Amino acid sequence: MKVIAIVNQKGGVGKTTTAVNLSCGLAKQGYRVLAIDLDQQGHLTKSLGLPDEGNTALEWLTNDLPLDIVIKKKVCSVDSGIDVVTANITLANLELELQRKLLDREYVLGKAILKAADRYDYVIVDSPPSFGIITVNILTAADHVVIPFRPDFLSKDGVNKLLDTMEEIKVRINPKLKLAGFLPTMVDKRCNNEASFAEARELATQHGGVVFGEGIRLASVLCKAPERGMSIFDYDPNSAAAKDYQAFVDKFVELEGESK
């Protein structure tokens, strides 16, 4: 089982869209996938068209509930689906609950995931746009990190802070943590994005990751698919956006195979 964290402290860069389409793309290739929503806005939950009531990530992590009574099933296509741990606004209480713990508060998510290690090939975690204890939990549990970014605005200060945090967690808590790479999102081919791509390639080289090709093109279907609770592969499989995300999923699987 590999735990993949989708992380960027900046909002509006396509974290949730990437988490949804990576999860469903992997499932369509036959992998067993658990997707976890750890953003209190519940965007992953909403984007998959799932109800946010009942047991959510908050109850799972604070009450040590069995995963079977927490997960909701999402059918991605006729022959594939994923399990999902949903979230809603009450997840804001998780930060407070974790802060109150005196011991091992960084390991709460990792311990919960470990109990399901034999059930899944991949666990995809959608993170909040912040550097609180929830994000520390995510990075402590993760094997690899994917950082989506908009090429019209790659904040090197913010990304460097994330990479520094990852390095600290790798040294002190989680030696298996690695950067998978940067995924350019909302790419407008009419703009000159070379400077941001070059910055991303430089950072990726320094930290042992990659830039995933030409990224994901700006497309209105990527806004419409979540409104229907669908991945781009199911909403418009012939679109340029679906082809872009398929290329990302294929490259991701290739790199994961090389890392074994």
FINU-117719 format. One record per residue (C-alpha): residue in three letters; x, z, y. Coordinates in steps of 0.5 Angstrom, whole numbers, plus 500, padded with zeros to 3 digits. Each point is the difference from the previous one (the first is absolute). Layout:
! residues N
<site><resn>ALA</resn><X>X</X><Z>Z</Z><Y>Y</Y></site>
...
This chain:
! residues 260
<site><resn>MET</resn><X>500</X><Z>500</Z><Y>500</Y></site>
<site><resn>LYS</resn><X>502</X><Z>498</Z><Y>507</Y></site>
<site><resn>VAL</resn><X>498</X><Z>503</Z><Y>506</Y></site>
<site><resn>ILE</resn><X>500</X><Z>496</Z><Y>506</Y></site>
<site><resn>ALA</resn><X>499</X><Z>502</Z><Y>507</Y></site>
<site><resn>ILE</resn><X>497</X><Z>496</Z><Y>506</Y></site>
<site><resn>VAL</resn><X>503</X><Z>503</Z><Y>506</Y></site>
<site><resn>ASN</resn><X>501</X><Z>499</Z><Y>507</Y></site>
<site><resn>GLN</resn><X>499</X><Z>505</Z><Y>506</Y></site>
<site><resn>LYS</resn><X>497</X><Z>495</Z><Y>504</Y></site>
<site><resn>GLY</resn><X>492</X><Z>498</Z><Y>499</Y></site>
<site><resn>GLY</resn><X>497</X><Z>493</Z><Y>500</Y></site>
<site><resn>VAL</resn><X>506</X><Z>497</Z><Y>496</Y></site>
<site><resn>GLY</resn><X>496</X><Z>498</Z><Y>494</Y></site>
<site><resn>LYS</resn><X>502</X><Z>506</Z><Y>496</Y></site>
<site><resn>THR</resn><X>493</X><Z>501</Z><Y>497</Y></site>
<site><resn>THR</resn><X>499</X><Z>492</Z><Y>499</Y></site>
<site><resn>THR</resn><X>507</X><Z>500</Z><Y>496</Y></site>
<site><resn>ALA</resn><X>498</X><Z>506</Z><Y>496</Y></site>
<site><resn>VAL</resn><X>493</X><Z>497</Z><Y>498</Y></site>
<site><resn>ASN</resn><X>503</X><Z>493</Z><Y>498</Y></site>
<site><resn>LEU</resn><X>506</X><Z>503</Z><Y>497</Y></site>
<site><resn>SER</resn><X>496</X><Z>504</Z><Y>495</Y></site>
<site><resn>CYS</resn><X>495</X><Z>495</Z><Y>498</Y></site>
<site><resn>GLY</resn><X>505</X><Z>495</Z><Y>500</Y></site>
<site><resn>LEU</resn><X>504</X><Z>504</Z><Y>495</Y></site>
<site><resn>ALA</resn><X>493</X><Z>501</Z><Y>496</Y></site>
<site><resn>LYS</resn><X>499</X><Z>493</Z><Y>500</Y></site>
<site><resn>GLN</resn><X>507</X><Z>499</Z><Y>496</Y></site>
<site><resn>GLY</resn><X>498</X><Z>505</Z><Y>495</Y></site>
<site><resn>TYR</resn><X>503</X><Z>506</Z><Y>503</Y></site>
<site><resn>ARG</resn><X>496</X><Z>507</Z><Y>499</Y></site>
<site><resn>VAL</resn><X>500</X><Z>502</Z><Y>508</Y></site>
<site><resn>LEU</resn><X>498</X><Z>507</Z><Y>503</Y></site>
<site><resn>ALA</resn><X>499</X><Z>499</Z><Y>508</Y></site>
<site><resn>ILE</resn><X>500</X><Z>506</Z><Y>504</Y></site>
<site><resn>ASP</resn><X>497</X><Z>501</Z><Y>507</Y></site>
<site><resn>LEU</resn><X>504</X><Z>505</Z><Y>504</Y></site>
<site><resn>ASP</resn><X>498</X><Z>498</Z><Y>507</Y></site>
<site><resn>GLN</resn><X>494</X><Z>504</Z><Y>503</Y></site>
<site><resn>GLN</resn><X>497</X><Z>494</Z><Y>503</Y></site>
<site><resn>GLY</resn><X>498</X><Z>498</Z><Y>493</Y></site>
<site><resn>HIS</resn><X>502</X><Z>493</Z><Y>501</Y></site>
<site><resn>LEU</resn><X>502</X><Z>498</Z><Y>493</Y></site>
<site><resn>THR</resn><X>494</X><Z>503</Z><Y>497</Y></site>
<site><resn>LYS</resn><X>496</X><Z>496</Z><Y>505</Y></site>
<site><resn>SER</resn><X>503</X><Z>494</Z><Y>499</Y></site>
<site><resn>LEU</resn><X>499</X><Z>500</Z><Y>493</Y></site>
<site><resn>GLY</resn><X>493</X><Z>501</Z><Y>501</Y></site>
<site><resn>LEU</resn><X>500</X><Z>507</Z><Y>497</Y></site>
<site><resn>PRO</resn><X>495</X><Z>506</Z><Y>502</Y></site>
<site><resn>ASP</resn><X>504</X><Z>506</Z><Y>503</Y></site>
<site><resn>GLU</resn><X>496</X><Z>506</Z><Y>498</Y></site>
<site><resn>GLY</resn><X>501</X><Z>504</Z><Y>493</Y></site>
<site><resn>ASN</resn><X>507</X><Z>502</Z><Y>498</Y></site>
<site><resn>THR</resn><X>505</X><Z>497</Z><Y>504</Y></site>
<site><resn>ALA</resn><X>508</X><Z>501</Z><Y>501</Y></site>
<site><resn>LEU</resn><X>499</X><Z>506</Z><Y>504</Y></site>
<site><resn>GLU</resn><X>496</X><Z>504</Z><Y>494</Y></site>
<site><resn>TRP</resn><X>505</X><Z>496</Z><Y>495</Y></site>
<site><resn>LEU</resn><X>506</X><Z>503</Z><Y>503</Y></site>
<site><resn>THR</resn><X>498</X><Z>507</Z><Y>503</Y></site>
<site><resn>ASN</resn><X>495</X><Z>502</Z><Y>494</Y></site>
<site><resn>ASP</resn><X>505</X><Z>497</Z><Y>494</Y></site>
<site><resn>LEU</resn><X>494</X><Z>496</Z><Y>498</Y></site>
<site><resn>PRO</resn><X>501</X><Z>495</Z><Y>494</Y></site>
<site><resn>LEU</resn><X>501</X><Z>493</Z><Y>502</Y></site>
<site><resn>ASP</resn><X>494</X><Z>498</Z><Y>495</Y></site>
<site><resn>ILE</resn><X>495</X><Z>503</Z><Y>505</Y></site>
<site><resn>VAL</resn><X>503</X><Z>498</Z><Y>506</Y></site>
<site><resn>ILE</resn><X>501</X><Z>492</Z><Y>499</Y></site>
<site><resn>LYS</resn><X>496</X><Z>495</Z><Y>502</Y></site>
<site><resn>LYS</resn><X>500</X><Z>493</Z><Y>496</Y></site>
<site><resn>LYS</resn><X>501</X><Z>494</Z><Y>504</Y></site>
<site><resn>VAL</resn><X>499</X><Z>493</Z><Y>497</Y></site>
<site><resn>CYS</resn><X>505</X><Z>495</Z><Y>503</Y></site>
<site><resn>SER</resn><X>497</X><Z>494</Z><Y>496</Y></site>
<site><resn>VAL</resn><X>497</X><Z>498</Z><Y>493</Y></site>
<site><resn>ASP</resn><X>506</X><Z>503</Z><Y>496</Y></site>
<site><resn>SER</resn><X>503</X><Z>505</Z><Y>505</Y></site>
<site><resn>GLY</resn><X>499</X><Z>506</Z><Y>503</Y></site>
<site><resn>ILE</resn><X>504</X><Z>506</Z><Y>503</Y></site>
<site><resn>ASP</resn><X>498</X><Z>508</Z><Y>501</Y></site>
<site><resn>VAL</resn><X>500</X><Z>503</Z><Y>507</Y></site>
<site><resn>VAL</resn><X>501</X><Z>507</Z><Y>503</Y></site>
<site><resn>THR</resn><X>495</X><Z>499</Z><Y>506</Y></site>
<site><resn>ALA</resn><X>501</X><Z>504</Z><Y>507</Y></site>
<site><resn>ASN</resn><X>496</X><Z>501</Z><Y>506</Y></site>
<site><resn>ILE</resn><X>501</X><Z>504</Z><Y>506</Y></site>
<site><resn>THR</resn><X>500</X><Z>507</Z><Y>496</Y></site>
<site><resn>LEU</resn><X>507</X><Z>498</Z><Y>498</Y></site>
<site><resn>ALA</resn><X>502</X><Z>503</Z><Y>507</Y></site>
<site><resn>ASN</resn><X>500</X><Z>507</Z><Y>497</Y></site>
<site><resn>LEU</resn><X>505</X><Z>498</Z><Y>494</Y></site>
<site><resn>GLU</resn><X>505</X><Z>500</Z><Y>506</Y></site>
<site><resn>LEU</resn><X>498</X><Z>507</Z><Y>501</Y></site>
<site><resn>GLU</resn><X>500</X><Z>502</Z><Y>493</Y></site>
<site><resn>LEU</resn><X>507</X><Z>497</Z><Y>498</Y></site>
<site><resn>GLN</resn><X>503</X><Z>504</Z><Y>506</Y></site>
<site><resn>ARG</resn><X>497</X><Z>507</Z><Y>498</Y></site>
<site><resn>LYS</resn><X>504</X><Z>499</Z><Y>493</Y></site>
<site><resn>LEU</resn><X>506</X><Z>504</Z><Y>500</Y></site>
<site><resn>LEU</resn><X>503</X><Z>497</Z><Y>494</Y></site>
<site><resn>ASP</resn><X>501</X><Z>492</Z><Y>497</Y></site>
<site><resn>ARG</resn><X>495</X><Z>498</Z><Y>506</Y></site>
<site><resn>GLU</resn><X>504</X><Z>493</Z><Y>500</Y></site>
<site><resn>TYR</resn><X>498</X><Z>499</Z><Y>492</Y></site>
<site><resn>VAL</resn><X>493</X><Z>501</Z><Y>500</Y></site>
<site><resn>LEU</resn><X>498</X><Z>492</Z><Y>500</Y></site>
<site><resn>GLY</resn><X>506</X><Z>499</Z><Y>495</Y></site>
<site><resn>LYS</resn><X>498</X><Z>505</Z><Y>495</Y></site>
<site><resn>ALA</resn><X>493</X><Z>497</Z><Y>500</Y></site>
<site><resn>ILE</resn><X>502</X><Z>493</Z><Y>499</Y></site>
<site><resn>LEU</resn><X>505</X><Z>502</Z><Y>494</Y></site>
<site><resn>LYS</resn><X>494</X><Z>503</Z><Y>496</Y></site>
<site><resn>ALA</resn><X>497</X><Z>493</Z><Y>500</Y></site>
<site><resn>ALA</resn><X>507</X><Z>497</Z><Y>498</Y></site>
<site><resn>ASP</resn><X>498</X><Z>497</Z><Y>494</Y></site>
<site><resn>ARG</resn><X>494</X><Z>496</Z><Y>503</Y></site>
<site><resn>TYR</resn><X>502</X><Z>496</Z><Y>505</Y></site>
<site><resn>ASP</resn><X>506</X><Z>495</Z><Y>501</Y></site>
<site><resn>TYR</resn><X>500</X><Z>500</Z><Y>508</Y></site>
<site><resn>VAL</resn><X>497</X><Z>505</Z><Y>504</Y></site>
<site><resn>ILE</resn><X>499</X><Z>497</Z><Y>507</Y></site>
<site><resn>VAL</resn><X>499</X><Z>505</Z><Y>506</Y></site>
<site><resn>ASP</resn><X>498</X><Z>499</Z><Y>507</Y></site>
<site><resn>SER</resn><X>503</X><Z>504</Z><Y>505</Y></site>
<site><resn>PRO</resn><X>498</X><Z>503</Z><Y>507</Y></site>
<site><resn>PRO</resn><X>503</X><Z>498</Z><Y>506</Y></site>
<site><resn>SER</resn><X>504</X><Z>506</Z><Y>501</Y></site>
<site><resn>PHE</resn><X>506</X><Z>504</Z><Y>498</Y></site>
<site><resn>GLY</resn><X>496</X><Z>507</Z><Y>498</Y></site>
<site><resn>ILE</resn><X>500</X><Z>503</Z><Y>493</Y></site>
<site><resn>ILE</resn><X>496</X><Z>495</Z><Y>497</Y></site>
<site><resn>THR</resn><X>505</X><Z>495</Z><Y>501</Y></site>
<site><resn>VAL</resn><X>505</X><Z>504</Z><Y>497</Y></site>
<site><resn>ASN</resn><X>496</X><Z>501</Z><Y>494</Y></site>
<site><resn>ILE</resn><X>499</X><Z>493</Z><Y>499</Y></site>
<site><resn>LEU</resn><X>508</X><Z>498</Z><Y>501</Y></site>
<site><resn>THR</resn><X>501</X><Z>506</Z><Y>495</Y></site>
<site><resn>ALA</resn><X>496</X><Z>497</Z><Y>495</Y></site>
<site><resn>ALA</resn><X>502</X><Z>493</Z><Y>501</Y></site>
<site><resn>ASP</resn><X>505</X><Z>495</Z><Y>497</Y></site>
<site><resn>HIS</resn><X>500</X><Z>495</Z><Y>505</Y></site>
<site><resn>VAL</resn><X>497</X><Z>499</Z><Y>507</Y></site>
<site><resn>VAL</resn><X>497</X><Z>493</Z><Y>503</Y></site>
<site><resn>ILE</resn><X>500</X><Z>500</Z><Y>507</Y></site>
<site><resn>PRO</resn><X>495</X><Z>495</Z><Y>503</Y></site>
<site><resn>PHE</resn><X>502</X><Z>498</Z><Y>508</Y></site>
<site><resn>ARG</resn><X>498</X><Z>495</Z><Y>505</Y></site>
<site><resn>PRO</resn><X>505</X><Z>496</Z><Y>502</Y></site>
<site><resn>ASP</resn><X>498</X><Z>500</Z><Y>507</Y></site>
<site><resn>PHE</resn><X>502</X><Z>507</Z><Y>500</Y></site>
<site><resn>LEU</resn><X>505</X><Z>503</Z><Y>496</Y></site>
<site><resn>SER</resn><X>501</X><Z>507</Z><Y>503</Y></site>
<site><resn>LYS</resn><X>507</X><Z>501</Z><Y>497</Y></site>
<site><resn>ASP</resn><X>500</X><Z>507</Z><Y>503</Y></site>
<site><resn>GLY</resn><X>494</X><Z>502</Z><Y>496</Y></site>
<site><resn>VAL</resn><X>502</X><Z>496</Z><Y>494</Y></site>
<site><resn>ASN</resn><X>507</X><Z>503</Z><Y>500</Y></site>
<site><resn>LYS</resn><X>497</X><Z>507</Z><Y>500</Y></site>
<site><resn>LEU</resn><X>496</X><Z>498</Z><Y>494</Y></site>
<site><resn>LEU</resn><X>506</X><Z>498</Z><Y>497</Y></site>
<site><resn>ASP</resn><X>504</X><Z>506</Z><Y>502</Y></site>
<site><resn>THR</resn><X>494</X><Z>504</Z><Y>497</Y></site>
<site><resn>MET</resn><X>500</X><Z>497</Z><Y>493</Y></site>
<site><resn>GLU</resn><X>508</X><Z>501</Z><Y>500</Y></site>
<site><resn>GLU</resn><X>499</X><Z>507</Z><Y>501</Y></site>
<site><resn>ILE</resn><X>495</X><Z>501</Z><Y>495</Y></site>
<site><resn>LYS</resn><X>504</X><Z>496</Z><Y>495</Y></site>
<site><resn>VAL</resn><X>506</X><Z>504</Z><Y>501</Y></site>
<site><resn>ARG</resn><X>496</X><Z>507</Z><Y>500</Y></site>
<site><resn>ILE</resn><X>494</X><Z>499</Z><Y>496</Y></site>
<site><resn>ASN</resn><X>499</X><Z>493</Z><Y>496</Y></site>
<site><resn>PRO</resn><X>506</X><Z>496</Z><Y>498</Y></site>
<site><resn>LYS</resn><X>496</X><Z>494</Z><Y>497</Y></site>
<site><resn>LEU</resn><X>497</X><Z>498</Z><Y>507</Y></site>
<site><resn>LYS</resn><X>502</X><Z>493</Z><Y>502</Y></site>
<site><resn>LEU</resn><X>498</X><Z>495</Z><Y>505</Y></site>
<site><resn>ALA</resn><X>496</X><Z>494</Z><Y>497</Y></site>
<site><resn>GLY</resn><X>500</X><Z>496</Z><Y>506</Y></site>
<site><resn>PHE</resn><X>497</X><Z>498</Z><Y>507</Y></site>
<site><resn>LEU</resn><X>494</X><Z>496</Z><Y>500</Y></site>
<site><resn>PRO</resn><X>498</X><Z>496</Z><Y>506</Y></site>
<site><resn>THR</resn><X>493</X><Z>500</Z><Y>501</Y></site>
<site><resn>MET</resn><X>495</X><Z>497</Z><Y>505</Y></site>
<site><resn>VAL</resn><X>505</X><Z>494</Z><Y>501</Y></site>
<site><resn>ASP</resn><X>499</X><Z>495</Z><Y>505</Y></site>
<site><resn>LYS</resn><X>504</X><Z>494</Z><Y>499</Y></site>
<site><resn>ARG</resn><X>499</X><Z>497</Z><Y>507</Y></site>
<site><resn>CYS</resn><X>504</X><Z>506</Z><Y>502</Y></site>
<site><resn>ASN</resn><X>508</X><Z>501</Z><Y>500</Y></site>
<site><resn>ASN</resn><X>500</X><Z>506</Z><Y>495</Y></site>
<site><resn>GLU</resn><X>508</X><Z>499</Z><Y>498</Y></site>
<site><resn>ALA</resn><X>502</X><Z>506</Z><Y>504</Y></site>
<site><resn>SER</resn><X>496</X><Z>504</Z><Y>496</Y></site>
<site><resn>PHE</resn><X>501</X><Z>497</Z><Y>494</Y></site>
<site><resn>ALA</resn><X>507</X><Z>501</Z><Y>501</Y></site>
<site><resn>GLU</resn><X>500</X><Z>507</Z><Y>502</Y></site>
<site><resn>ALA</resn><X>496</X><Z>501</Z><Y>493</Y></site>
<site><resn>ARG</resn><X>505</X><Z>497</Z><Y>496</Y></site>
<site><resn>GLU</resn><X>505</X><Z>504</Z><Y>503</Y></site>
<site><resn>LEU</resn><X>497</X><Z>506</Z><Y>499</Y></site>
<site><resn>ALA</resn><X>498</X><Z>498</Z><Y>493</Y></site>
<site><resn>THR</resn><X>507</X><Z>498</Z><Y>498</Y></site>
<site><resn>GLN</resn><X>503</X><Z>507</Z><Y>503</Y></site>
<site><resn>HIS</resn><X>495</X><Z>504</Z><Y>495</Y></site>
<site><resn>GLY</resn><X>500</X><Z>496</Z><Y>494</Y></site>
<site><resn>GLY</resn><X>493</X><Z>496</Z><Y>501</Y></site>
<site><resn>VAL</resn><X>497</X><Z>493</Z><Y>502</Y></site>
<site><resn>VAL</resn><X>496</X><Z>497</Z><Y>504</Y></site>
<site><resn>PHE</resn><X>494</X><Z>497</Z><Y>496</Y></site>
<site><resn>GLY</resn><X>501</X><Z>492</Z><Y>502</Y></site>
<site><resn>GLU</resn><X>496</X><Z>498</Z><Y>506</Y></site>
<site><resn>GLY</resn><X>495</X><Z>505</Z><Y>499</Y></site>
<site><resn>ILE</resn><X>492</X><Z>500</Z><Y>501</Y></site>
<site><resn>ARG</resn><X>497</X><Z>495</Z><Y>505</Y></site>
<site><resn>LEU</resn><X>495</X><Z>502</Z><Y>506</Y></site>
<site><resn>ALA</resn><X>494</X><Z>498</Z><Y>497</Y></site>
<site><resn>SER</resn><X>492</X><Z>502</Z><Y>502</Y></site>
<site><resn>VAL</resn><X>499</X><Z>501</Z><Y>492</Y></site>
<site><resn>LEU</resn><X>504</X><Z>506</Z><Y>500</Y></site>
<site><resn>CYS</resn><X>495</X><Z>503</Z><Y>504</Y></site>
<site><resn>LYS</resn><X>494</X><Z>498</Z><Y>497</Y></site>
<site><resn>ALA</resn><X>502</X><Z>502</Z><Y>493</Y></site>
<site><resn>PRO</resn><X>500</X><Z>507</Z><Y>501</Y></site>
<site><resn>GLU</resn><X>493</X><Z>500</Z><Y>503</Y></site>
<site><resn>ARG</resn><X>498</X><Z>497</Z><Y>494</Y></site>
<site><resn>GLY</resn><X>504</X><Z>505</Z><Y>496</Y></site>
<site><resn>MET</resn><X>504</X><Z>495</Z><Y>496</Y></site>
<site><resn>SER</resn><X>507</X><Z>498</Z><Y>500</Y></site>
<site><resn>ILE</resn><X>502</X><Z>494</Z><Y>503</Y></site>
<site><resn>PHE</resn><X>501</X><Z>497</Z><Y>492</Y></site>
<site><resn>ASP</resn><X>493</X><Z>501</Z><Y>499</Y></site>
<site><resn>TYR</resn><X>497</X><Z>498</Z><Y>507</Y></site>
<site><resn>ASP</resn><X>504</X><Z>494</Z><Y>501</Y></site>
<site><resn>PRO</resn><X>505</X><Z>498</Z><Y>495</Y></site>
<site><resn>ASN</resn><X>501</X><Z>493</Z><Y>502</Y></site>
<site><resn>SER</resn><X>502</X><Z>503</Z><Y>507</Y></site>
<site><resn>ALA</resn><X>507</X><Z>500</Z><Y>503</Y></site>
<site><resn>ALA</resn><X>500</X><Z>507</Z><Y>501</Y></site>
<site><resn>ALA</resn><X>498</X><Z>501</Z><Y>492</Y></site>
<site><resn>LYS</resn><X>506</X><Z>495</Z><Y>499</Y></site>
<site><resn>ASP</resn><X>505</X><Z>505</Z><Y>504</Y></site>
<site><resn>TYR</resn><X>498</X><Z>506</Z><Y>497</Y></site>
<site><resn>GLN</resn><X>500</X><Z>497</Z><Y>493</Y></site>
<site><resn>ALA</resn><X>508</X><Z>498</Z><Y>502</Y></site>
<site><resn>PHE</resn><X>501</X><Z>507</Z><Y>502</Y></site>
<site><resn>VAL</resn><X>497</X><Z>503</Z><Y>494</Y></site>
<site><resn>ASP</resn><X>504</X><Z>495</Z><Y>496</Y></site>
<site><resn>LYS</resn><X>507</X><Z>502</Z><Y>503</Y></site>
<site><resn>PHE</resn><X>498</X><Z>507</Z><Y>500</Y></site>
<site><resn>VAL</resn><X>499</X><Z>500</Z><Y>492</Y></site>
<site><resn>GLU</resn><X>506</X><Z>496</Z><Y>500</Y></site>
<site><resn>LEU</resn><X>504</X><Z>505</Z><Y>503</Y></site>
<site><resn>GLU</resn><X>497</X><Z>506</Z><Y>496</Y></site>
<site><resn>GLY</resn><X>502</X><Z>496</Z><Y>494</Y></site>
<site><resn>GLU</resn><X>508</X><Z>500</Z><Y>503</Y></site>
<site><resn>SER</resn><X>500</X><Z>507</Z><Y>502</Y></site>
<site><resn>LYS</resn><X>498</X><Z>502</Z><Y>492</Y></site>
